Amino acid sequence: MELGISPWPSSLCSSVLDKLKASARKVRKIGEDDPRRIAHSFKVGLALTAVSFFYYATPLYDGFGVSAIWAVMTVVVVMEYTVGATLSKGLNRAVATLIAGVLGVGAHEVAARSGERGEPIVLGLFVFVLGAASTFSRFVPAIKARYDYGVTIFILTFSLVAVSSFRVEELLQLAHQRLSTVAIGVAICLATSFFVFPVWAGEELHKLVASNLEKLASFLEGLEAECFGEKARQQNMEGKPFLQVHKSVLNSKASEDSLLNFAKWEPRHGRFGCHHPWKQYQKLGALNRHCASSMESLVSFITTFREPMSKNTDPDIAEKIRTSCVEMSSGSAKALRELSTAIRAMTVPHSANGHVAASLAASADLRRALSGGVALSEVTDIAAISFLLAEIVGRTEEIAGSVEELARLAMFKPVEPDCGSAVKPVADDEETTTRVAITIDR
């Protein structure tokens, strides 16, 4: 009888190696997607190494004692990816520690005059009142948005100082050591964030809004090429890449709000001054999401109706509708891409309004084509798609106005327009409404 060797050890090793290779590929991709993540990891390690010397070096340790570990803890919790986030948490922690320390020492002095029996009662009353009031303040939107972390640190520090003051004799020395080590940790974090491969939240917000405009433009360019082209009726739109590019815009609110909050903390950097209109980016981001929402509705119609135009539709009417849809998609896409380029270069957009006007003119042409005695049964689906596309044109017009306001508030540089690329504006007597009117055969 022959004894065979079980293959499971080799298969197990092979499976483990495959998983390790897959993990290594994922880690490599994370670093390649944004090399600044590697730089940030380096910065955190550098800051921790620098602050640890306050614990390792005997002269420094003698000055701060065991409280030196608070500097290390401060670096761990304060160091963030962007300068604004680090500055926000660092200043919140430092100021909250200072205020809480002063109030804690003051509470101890008041409680100490209440006698041996009254001291714990007074201290407990202080902890209850300030703890409850501070916790309630975290529900205030303005405080929660910018100072939530500071309020948390205030509650923690005040409670520690007030409670420990009942047993600790040298309270002032302890409070001084804690405050000094926290200040040292914050200073090291800020120095590292500012001077070693800085990542600015304001710049990230600026790029994110411009990138979202490019994604909206890519959607419309794909719509023009693959949905309203000559062979569009024979194509299955489901699964097309251009139908997915707008989805990240819909989910960008949390990132924009976070970056906006941190950008307000940052000092002047690059071309972004101290009074840069960051709130205008929030308004522009909201308009981008409204436009992306209209695109999402349009996608559902496009993927549902593969042949939106009835075979009985008049060829001339069909061609007019197709041409108008192409012009609306093309004009809006060019306008959005021009606006994105202008934001990135921080220049005044000079041709976006012309493209928007051309889109609005095409929308008016479409309205006239659909109101010229066309039967509802012939154009029901294309009318719905056209209406949603016309709505996107209106959203594009709002976005263009918001970018112009941003350019005015941020004082973007003017650029001489290219006369060859000018687009003929819409006549004053020409309606540009985006509503679609159709006639129903009875």
Protein Blocks (a to p, Z undefined) as FASTA:
>chain_A
ZZdddfklmmmmmmmmmmmmmmmmmmmmmmmmmmmlmmmmmmmmmmmmmmmmmmmpmmlm
mmnmmmlmmmmmmmmmmmcfblklmmmmmmmmmmmmmmmmmmmmmmmmmmmmnojklmmm
mmmmmmmmmmmmmmmmmmpmklmmmmmmmmmmmmmmmmmmmmmmmmmmblmlmmmmmmmm
mmmmmmmmmmmmmmnopacfklmmmmmmmmmmmmmmmmmmmmmmmmmmmklmmpcfehpa
klmmmmmmmmmmmmmmmmmmmmmmpccehjbcfklcfklmmmmmmmmmmmmmmmmmmmmm
mmmmmblbafklcfklmmmmmmmmmmmmmmmmmmmmmmmmmmmnopacfklmmmmmmmmm
mmmmmmmmmmnopafklmmmmmmmmmmmmmmmmmmmmmmmmmmmmmmmnopacddddfkl
pccdddfklccbfbdcddddZZ
